[in-house]
Amino acid sequence: MPKKKFSPSGGAREEKRRFRWLLYQKSKAYPSRPISNKKDMLKPIRRS
């Protein structure tokens, strides 16, 4: 039991949290769908 309790799940959880935080910050800086945004920006340029 003590060995199971000392499993690296906690560390993995912390790393996952860090990874999610980095992803959240990146999603804030860059949109999740840059290709669709590029297409949306190209559509009006082609029309005009």
GUNUMI-158487 format. One record per residue (C-alpha): residue in one letter; residue number from 1; x negated, y negated, z negated. Coordinates in steps of 0.001 Angstrom, whole numbers. Layout:
+---------+-----+---------+---------+---------+
! residuo ! num !       X !       Y !       Z !
+---------+-----+---------+---------+---------+
!       A ! NUM !       X !       Y !       Z !
...
+---------+-----+---------+---------+---------+
***
This chain:
+---------+-----+---------+---------+---------+
! residuo ! num !       X !       Y !       Z !
+---------+-----+---------+---------+---------+
!       M !   1 !       0 !       0 !       0 !
!       P !   2 !   -2658 !   -2584 !    -916 !
!       K !   3 !   -4454 !   -1907 !    2362 !
!       K !   4 !   -1237 !   -2439 !    4274 !
!       K !   5 !    -609 !   -5664 !    2385 !
!       F !   6 !   -4103 !   -6848 !    3289 !
!       S !   7 !   -3391 !   -6312 !    6985 !
!       P !   8 !   -4525 !   -9128 !    9324 !
!       S !   9 !    -876 !   -9998 !   10022 !
!       G !  10 !   -1219 !  -13219 !    8029 !
!       G !  11 !   -4297 !  -14309 !    9975 !
!       A !  12 !   -2607 !  -13382 !   13237 !
!       R !  13 !     422 !  -15402 !   12181 !
!       E !  14 !   -1770 !  -18423 !   11477 !
!       E !  15 !   -3462 !  -18045 !   14858 !
!       K !  16 !     -69 !  -17702 !   16531 !
!       R !  17 !    1075 !  -20864 !   14783 !
!       R !  18 !   -2045 !  -22686 !   16006 !
!       F !  19 !   -1510 !  -21376 !   19528 !
!       R !  20 !    2143 !  -22448 !   19445 !
!       W !  21 !    1153 !  -25894 !   18156 !
!       L !  22 !   -1378 !  -26223 !   20992 !
!       L !  23 !    1252 !  -25115 !   23489 !
!       Y !  24 !    3723 !  -27617 !   22020 !
!       Q !  25 !    1173 !  -30433 !   22317 !
!       K !  26 !     306 !  -29386 !   25873 !
!       S !  27 !    3978 !  -29211 !   26842 !
!       K !  28 !    4290 !  -32765 !   25499 !
!       A !  29 !    1309 !  -33962 !   27544 !
!       Y !  30 !    2172 !  -31943 !   30653 !
!       P !  31 !    5656 !  -30783 !   31708 !
!       S !  32 !    6354 !  -27048 !   31564 !
!       R !  33 !    7111 !  -27048 !   35334 !
!       P !  34 !    4569 !  -29243 !   37153 !
!       I !  35 !    5381 !  -27633 !   40526 !
!       S !  36 !    9089 !  -28514 !   40327 !
!       N !  37 !    8180 !  -32043 !   39250 !
!       K !  38 !    5820 !  -32354 !   42212 !
!       K !  39 !    8591 !  -31184 !   44541 !
!       D !  40 !   11035 !  -33654 !   43007 !
!       M !  41 !    8494 !  -36426 !   43526 !
!       L !  42 !    7790 !  -35327 !   47107 !
!       K !  43 !   11474 !  -35144 !   48066 !
!       P !  44 !   12181 !  -38899 !   47720 !
!       I !  45 !    8853 !  -39728 !   49392 !
!       R !  46 !    9834 !  -37617 !   52405 !
!       R !  47 !   13279 !  -39229 !   52544 !
!       S !  48 !   11885 !  -42754 !   52399 !
+---------+-----+---------+---------+---------+
***
